């Protein structure tokens, strides 16, 4: 059996369980829930992954024929990596969604989360990830499957954070690194597209080409604005992922006092920051 495939049979068995959220002497986990929920809703990473995958579609009209062959080869590599990149992102989001559910005061049903475990990374022979990232992904999905069958809410939150911390850290570091790759690809695309116009526009600055010249300049202004916006989103995504990683680290370090006023205040600060980052990521 492929070690990168999730334990779907166990997950499907867990789908029938509606877990109760009430325990005696329940600690206050509201800030834990809010932090996990805010971390799970940092959804622009998936959009940035798609933007990276589709680089060739945007740059192809501006490529000289001599560069097209290399660009198509890079396009094939990006498509090969895309599914793995998205699988990592989905695993981290699912972990945070599960942690938020476990920290909720309400009853919770993991059926929606279980349904996402049916797909995983590509096979070991094809994966574009390094071994520690593969191991972290596999370990996290196994932890999630176990969490779906747990009946003790407080213990489940502590278990999730304690046992998931190392794998979550590896996957978040991978996502931050991938964002750097995305940003580098976007920078190359920007140079290709805007460089095309730097060469072509002076040649079109003649009275008979005035309409074409004006339209081209307007197009350049629009593309420049697009690249500025996507650069800002890359920066915000990196900042958000770093906040998630640091918040989870602090939660792991303070499991015994996660209901203390100091820890709750700290988590509330991370939630505030993540909400602001998410607003920036979705702004036009």
C-alpha positions in Angstrom: 0.0 0.0 0.0 1.3 3.4 -0.9 2.5 5.0 2.4 1.4 8.4 1.1 -2.3 7.4 0.8 -4.4 8.3 3.9 -6.1 5.6 6.0 -9.4 6.0 4.2 -11.0 2.9 5.6 -10.4 4.1 9.2 -11.6 7.6 8.3 -14.8 6.3 6.7 -15.5 4.3 9.8 -15.0 7.4 11.9 -17.5 9.3 9.7 -20.4 7.6 11.5 -19.3 9.1 14.9 -20.9 12.3 16.1 -18.6 13.2 19.0 -19.9 14.9 22.1 -18.1 18.1 23.1 -19.0 18.3 26.8 -16.6 17.1 29.5 -16.4 17.7 33.2 -14.2 20.5 34.6 -13.8 21.8 31.0 -11.0 24.3 30.5 -11.5 27.4 28.5 -10.5 26.7 24.9 -12.2 29.6 23.2 -8.9 31.4 22.2 -7.5 28.1 21.0 -10.5 27.6 18.8 -10.3 31.1 17.5 -6.6 30.8 16.7 -7.1 27.5 14.9 -10.1 28.8 13.0 -8.2 32.0 11.9 -5.2 29.8 10.8 -7.4 27.5 8.8 -9.0 30.5 7.0 -5.7 31.8 5.6 -6.9 30.5 2.3 -5.0 32.7 -0.1 -2.2 30.2 -0.2 -4.2 28.0 -2.5 -4.8 30.9 -4.8 -1.1 31.7 -4.9 -0.4 28.0 -5.7 -2.8 28.2 -8.6 -1.2 31.5 -9.7 2.2 29.7 -9.7 0.9 26.8 -11.7 -0.5 29.0 -14.4 2.6 31.1 -14.9 3.1 29.9 -18.5 -0.4 30.8 -19.6 0.2 34.4 -18.6 3.8 34.8 -19.9 3.5 32.8 -23.1 2.3 35.6 -25.4 5.3 37.7 -24.5 8.0 35.0 -24.9 10.4 35.0 -27.8 10.3 31.7 -29.7 13.8 30.8 -28.5 12.6 30.9 -24.9 9.4 29.0 -25.4 10.9 25.5 -25.1 12.5 26.1 -21.7 9.3 27.9 -20.5 7.2 24.8 -21.5 9.6 22.5 -19.6 9.3 24.8 -16.5 5.5 24.7 -17.0 5.5 20.9 -16.8 7.6 21.0 -13.6 5.2 23.5 -12.0 2.2 21.3 -12.9 3.9 18.2 -11.5 4.6 20.0 -8.2 1.2 21.7 -7.9 -0.8 18.7 -6.6 1.8 18.0 -3.9 1.9 21.7 -2.9 -1.9 21.8 -2.6 -1.9 18.5 -0.6 0.4 20.0 2.0 -1.8 23.1 2.3 -5.0 21.0 2.6 -3.4 18.9 5.3 -2.5 22.0 7.4 -5.9 23.5 6.9 -7.6 20.2 7.9 -5.4 20.0 11.0 -6.4 23.6 12.0 -10.1 22.9 11.3 -10.0 19.8 13.4 -8.2 21.6 16.2 -10.8 24.3 16.1 -13.6 21.7 16.3 -12.0 19.9 19.2 -11.7 23.2 21.1 -15.3 24.1 20.4 -17.9 24.1 23.2 -20.4 22.6 20.8 -21.0 19.1 19.6 -19.0 18.5 16.4 -19.1 16.2 13.4 -16.0 15.4 11.5 -17.7 14.1 8.4 -16.7 17.1 6.2 -13.1 16.8 7.3 -13.0 13.0 6.8 -14.3 13.5 3.2 -11.1 15.4 2.4 -8.8 12.6 3.4 -9.5 10.6 0.3 -6.7 12.3 -1.7 -3.1 12.7 -0.8 0.3 13.2 -2.2 1.5 11.6 -5.4 3.4 8.3 -5.2 6.9 8.3 -3.7 8.5 7.8 -7.1 6.7 11.0 -8.4 6.6 13.3 -5.5 8.4 16.6 -5.7 8.8 16.9 -2.0 11.7 16.0 0.2 11.5 13.0 2.6 10.9 14.9 5.8 8.0 16.7 4.2 6.5 13.4 3.0 7.0 12.0 6.5 5.4 15.0 8.1 2.4 14.8 5.7 1.9 11.1 6.4 2.3 11.6 10.2 -0.2 14.5 10.3 -2.9 12.6 8.3 -2.5 9.6 10.7 -2.9 11.9 13.7 -6.0 13.5 12.2 -7.6 10.1 11.6 -7.0 9.2 15.2 -8.4 12.5 16.4 -11.7 11.8 14.5 -12.3 8.8 16.8 -11.4 10.5 20.1 -14.0 11.1 22.8 -12.2 13.2 25.3 -12.1 16.7 24.0 -9.6 18.4 26.3 -7.2 15.4 25.9 -7.7 15.5 22.1 -6.7 19.2 21.9 -3.6 18.5 24.0 -2.8 15.4 22.0 -3.3 17.1 18.6 -1.0 20.0 19.5 1.6 17.8 21.3 1.8 15.1 18.6 1.1 17.3 15.6 3.6 20.1 16.4 6.7 18.7 14.7 4.8 17.7 11.6 2.9 21.0 11.4 6.2 22.9 11.8 7.7 21.0 8.9 4.7 21.6 6.6 4.4 25.2 7.5 8.1 25.7 6.8 7.6 23.9 3.5 4.7 26.3 2.6 6.8 29.3 3.5 9.6 27.9 1.3 7.1 27.3 -1.5 5.9 30.9 -1.3 9.5 32.0 -1.9 9.5 29.8 -5.0 6.2 31.3 -6.1 7.5 34.8 -5.6 10.7 34.0 -7.6 8.6 32.6 -10.5 6.4 35.7 -10.4 9.5 38.0 -10.5 10.8 36.1 -13.6 7.3 36.5 -15.2 7.3 40.2 -14.4 10.7 40.7 -16.0 9.6 38.7 -19.1 6.3 40.6 -19.6 7.4 44.1 -18.7 10.8 43.6 -20.5 8.9 42.8 -23.7 7.2 46.2 -23.5 10.5 48.0 -22.6 11.9 46.8 -25.9 8.7 47.1 -28.0 7.2 50.4 -26.9 10.0 52.7 -28.2 9.7 51.1 -31.6 6.0 51.9 -31.7 6.3 55.6 -30.6 5.5 57.0 -34.1 2.5 59.1 -35.1 1.0 56.4 -37.2 1.2 53.9 -34.3 -0.2 56.3 -31.7 -3.3 54.3 -30.9 -1.3 51.1 -30.5 1.3 52.9 -28.4 -1.4 54.3 -26.1 -3.1 50.9 -25.7 0.2 49.2 -25.0 1.1 51.8 -22.3 -2.3 51.3 -20.6 -1.7 47.5 -20.7 1.7 48.0 -19.1 0.2 50.1 -16.3 -2.4 47.4 -15.7 0.2 44.6 -15.6 2.5 46.6 -13.3 -0.4 47.1 -10.8 -1.2 43.3 -11.0 2.4 42.4 -10.2 2.5 44.9 -7.3 -0.6 43.4 -5.9 0.6 39.8 -6.2 4.0 40.8 -4.6 2.1 42.2 -1.6 0.1 39.0 -1.3 3.2 36.9 -1.3 4.6 39.0 1.5 1.4 38.8 3.5 1.1 35.0 2.9 4.7 34.5 4.3 3.8 36.7 7.3 0.6 34.8 7.9 2.3 31.4 7.7 5.0 32.6 10.1 2.3 33.8 12.5 0.5 30.5 12.4 3.8 28.6 13.0 4.8 30.9 16.0 1.3 30.7 17.5 1.2 26.9 17.3 4.7 26.8 18.8 3.6 28.9 21.7 0.5 26.8 22.2 2.7 23.6 22.3 5.1 25.2 24.8 2.2 26.2 27.1 -0.2 23.3 27.0 -0.3 23.1 30.7 -1.4 26.8 31.0 -3.3 27.3 27.8 -6.4 28.5 29.7 -4.3 31.1 31.6 -5.1 34.8 31.0 -1.6 35.4 29.6 -1.9 32.6 27.1 -5.4 33.5 26.1 -4.3 37.1 25.6 -1.3 36.0 23.4 -3.5 33.8 21.2 -6.0 36.6 20.8 -3.2 38.8 19.5 -2.3 36.1 16.9 -6.0 35.9 15.9 -6.1 39.7 15.5 -3.0 39.7 13.3 -4.2 36.7 11.2 -7.6 38.4 10.6 -5.8 41.6 9.5 -3.5 39.6 7.2 -6.5 37.7 5.7 -8.2 41.0 5.0 -5.1 42.3 3.2 -4.9 39.1 1.2 -8.5 39.4 -0.1 -8.3 43.2 -0.7 -8.3 44.3 -4.4 
